[in-house]
Amino acid sequence: MKRREILQQMAVAGTVLAPPAAMSATSQIDPIGSVLPMRSLGRTGEKVTCLGLGGFHIGWLSNEAVAQATIEKALEVGIRFFDNAEGYSKGRSEVRYGKYLTPNYRDDIFLMTKTSAVDAKTARDHLEGSLRRLKTDHIDLWQIHALKDPADADARLEAGILDVAIKAKEEGKIRHIGFTGHASPYAHVRMTENETVRQVCSTCQFPINPVDAASKHSFIEHTLPALQKNKISVLAMKTLADGRFFGSKMVNGKETWTLDKPVVPDVISIEECIHFALSLPISVLITGAENPQLVEEKATMVRNFSRLSEKQRLALVDKVASFAEAGNVEYYKNRDLRT
């Protein structure tokens, strides 16, 4: 993408590039210890740590002790927002939160999980299963997970998934409702076109990184303005494109892919990616980490956060524009994103 096109794209999203005053960070101490800077979770009235621990990596870890240590390190460094999903490692991620997180720290954390169900009965079954595995009587945020495209968004609403969430909220089993997806920014826009979604959904989770900002089908350009207009809070994920910013990725000792010229560290740094995301009006940056050291490193970068100016953000986007053109970094996006 040419620099002029990037400038035009960033201008379209200009209304979302300056975090409002309500998003300014504050620090505090709780019964566990020092807490990372917190931000508003929009209209929910909640305050949440601006860094959250992703549950996906916790599930695929083959070493139980490392999984436990990673969760405990997250608490130690001040993370209080914990992400998960019913489908992560066939429920093992939730089981581990239920073993090492909720028994002692439930009252001091914000707990989120998700359902990828496409029918109402399955969604309800997922919710009940999540409650059992997480060993809690309520979930702070339950999200309709991994919307593929606008048609999928329509289908899940028609199937009654949101109705299940509304009923569960009335029963006190969940406190807030949201939706997620990494395949199509237009799926989220379609959700905001539904009146009930606008009324009851508080959050939306999707990829935010400099490569996305440089791409034609950008979540930052297309999704972020729609969410801000409807006062739906943003949860950022894939700030390193699910690890594809690196030259290679290892999962339990096995290499899953390689990239000839990596984004990190050849072009930009991990800290720049984190500060890029935190400079946008997001509530939480959800990070995947498969060991305690990575958690600690990310927390340090968050504590060192200095908001990037529009010029600095644009410079990062400009640097990675070629990766957006290649299309192999954000592999999770649909090929035909407008369907």
N, C-alpha and C positions, 0 to 999 in steps of 0.2 A: 504494500500500500504506500502511495506517495505521501510525503509529509503534508501536502495541502489537503489531501483526503482525510488524513488523521485529524488535522486541525478542524475540518468541517464536522467530523464525527464527534470530536470532543466538545465542539460548540453546541451541538444538538443536545448533548448530555450536560451542558453547562450548569443547569439549575441544580444538579445533584452533586456537583464536584466540590462544593464547599459545605462541610458538615455544619449543621445548625448549632446554635448554642447549647441546645438540649443534649447534644452528643459529646460535649466536653467531658473529659475523663476526671474522675475523682478516685482517691484511694482510701482504704479503711482497714481496720483490724476486726476479725471475727473470732469465734471460739477456736477455730483451727489455727489461725495465725494471720500473717499479712496477706491482704487480698490485692490482686492485680487491679489496675484502673477499671472503673465500671462505667457503663453507658446505659442510657435509657433503652428499654425494649418497647419503644413507641407508646402506643395508646394503652398498653397493658398496665402501665404504672410501675412496672418492675424495673429494677436496676440489676444488670448482669455484668459479669466480667467480660472485657472486650476480647479476651482469648478463651476459647473453649476447646476441650479435648474431644477429638473425633473417636467414635466407637469402632469404626471399621478395622483399624489396625489392631485394636485390642483383641478382636476376635480371631484374626488370622495368625496371631503369634502362636508358635508351637510350644513355647516355653511359658508355663503358667506363672512361674516366679517373676519373669520379666514383665508379664502383663500386670501382675499385682504391683510391682515396683513402679511401673509407668503411671498407673492410677494414683499411687501414693505420692509420687513426685509431682504430679499435676496439682494435687492438693497442697503440697508443701510450697510450691512456687506461687500459689495464689489463684489458681484456676478454680472457678466455682460453677462453670457452665459445662455440662457433660452431654454430649451428643451420642445417639445410638440409633439402631433400627432393628426391627423384628427380623429382617432377613440377613443381617450381618453374621456370616459364618454359621448359618442355620440356628441362630439364637445364642451362640456361644458368647458373643460380645455382651449381650444383656445378662447372661448368667454370671459373667465375671464382674459386671457392675453390681449385681446382686450379692456377690460374695465379698467384694473388697471395697465397695463404695457406699451403698445405701445402708448397710447395717449400723454403721457408726456416724455417718455424715449426712443422712437424708435431710435433716432440718437446715443444713447450712449450704446446700447446693441447689442449683437449678437443673432439673433432669428432663431431657428431651428424648423422645424416640419416635419412630415413624412406621407407617404401614404402606406397603406397595400393593395392597389388595385392589382388585378391580371389581369386586362385588361386595355388597353390604355385609353378608354373613361372614365372609372371610375377614373383612375389616374388623368386625366385632371379635372374632376368634383371635386375630392378631393382638388386639388390645388386651384381651384377658390373658393371653400368653405372655405378653410383655410385662404386665403387672406381676404375674407369678415369678417370672425369671428375674425381674428387677427387685423383687421383694419389697414392694411398696403398694400402698393403697391408692395412690394417685400419681399421675405424670404431669409435670408442669407444662409441657408443650408436646402435643401429638400432631404429627404432620403427615399429610397425604404425600407419599414419597415417589420420586423419580418419574414425574410427568414427562412423557415422551414427545408430545406435540399437541397442538390445539385440539385435534380430534380425541386424543387420549384424555385431555382435560374435560372435554364435554362428556365423554363416555363415563368417566368416573363420577362426575356430578350426577348424571342421569341414573347411575347405578346405586345412588344413595350413600356413597362413602361419606360425604359431608354431613348427611343426616345422622349417621352413626356417631360422628364426632360431636355433633350438637347434643345428641341425647346423652353421650358419655359425660359431657361437660355439665349438663343438668344434674346428672347423678353424682357429680363430684369426683369422677374417676380421672378426668383431665381438667386442666385449668385454662389452657389456651390452645388455639388451633392454628395450623399453618400448612404450607405446601412447599414442595421442593422439586428440583429437576436440574439436570446438567446437559440435557440433549438439545433443548430448543428454548430460546428466550420468548418465542411467540406463545408457547404453552402457558407461561406465567401471565402474559398479557391477556390471554383469553380468560384465564381465571378471574382477573380483575374486572372483566366485563360482566361477570355474574353478580347480581345485587346481593344475594345471600353471602357469597364469598366476601364481598366488600364489607358486609356488616359483621361477620363473625371471625374472619381470619385475621390474625395479628402479625404473622411472620411469613417470610418466603426465603428459602435457602437456595443459592445458586453460585456458579463459579464467578470469581472476581480476580482478575490478574491482568498484567499489562498486555499479554498476547490477546486476551479476549477484547480488550479495548481497541486493539489494532485490527480486529477481524470485522468482516462485513456483517456477520450475524452475531453482534456483540450483546451480551447480557447488560453490560454497563450502559450501552446506548439505548437498547430497546426496553429492557425490563425495569431498570432502576427508576426512570421517570414515572412509569405507570404505578409503581409501588409507592413512591413518594406522594403522588397525587392522591392516592387512596389511603395514606397513612398506615401502610403495612411495613413493618420493620424488616430490615435486611440482615440475613445471616450469610456471611461469606464463606465459601468453601473452594477447594481446588485453587488456592492462591499460588500453588506451584504446579498446577495442571496435573494433579494426581501423580506427582513425581516425575513427569515427563520434561520438566525443566532441567533435569540432570542428564548426564551422558548415559546413565544406565540406572536400572532400578532392581533391587534385590528384595525378594519376598521369601522369607524363611530360607535364606541361603541360595536361592535360585534366581538367576537373572531373568527378568520378564521382558525387557526390551533395551535397545541401545539407540543412542542418537549421536550421529557423527559430530555435530557441533552443538553442544549443550547450551541452553539459555543461561544456566547457572553452572559454573561461575564465569563462563567465557564472555557473557554480555552484561548481565546484571547479577546482583547478589541476592541471597535469600532475604536479608534485612530490607533491601529495597522493595522486594515484592510484598513483604509484610507491611511496610510503611506505606506503600502504594494503596493497599486495601484499607488500612486504618485511616487514610486520609480522605476516604469516601464516607458518605453517611451510612455506615453499617453499625449494627449493634454489637455483633460478635464475629470474630474471625475464628472459624473452627479449623483446627489444625490436626492433621494425622501425624502420629508419632509412635514408633515401634520400640522405643526404649527411653529410659529416664533422661539420658543425656540430651536427646533431641527436644524433649519437653522443656528442660531447663534452658536450652539455647534459645528456643522460641520465646519463652517468658522474658529472658533478658532483652531480646530485641524489642519486645513490647514495652518493657519498662524504659527503654532508650528511645521510644518513639518521639519523633519530631515531625509534625505535619508537613507533608510535601506541598509545595506551591503548585499551581496549575502548570506553570512552566516546567517544573521538575517532573511532574507526572507525565506531561507530554513528551519530555525528553526520553523517559523510560519506554513509553509506548513506541516512540520513533525507533528506538534501538532494536526492538523485537518485532518490528513489522514484518520482516521476512519470514519469521516463524508462523505468523498468522496466514501468510500467503501459501506456505507449504502445506498447512492443514494437518500435519501429522502429530503436532503437539497436543492440541485439544481434540484428541481422538474420540472423545465421548459425545461430541456434538453430532446431531443428525446430518446426513449428507444433504437431504432436501429439507431444510429447516422450516420452510413455509407451509409444509403439508400438515 
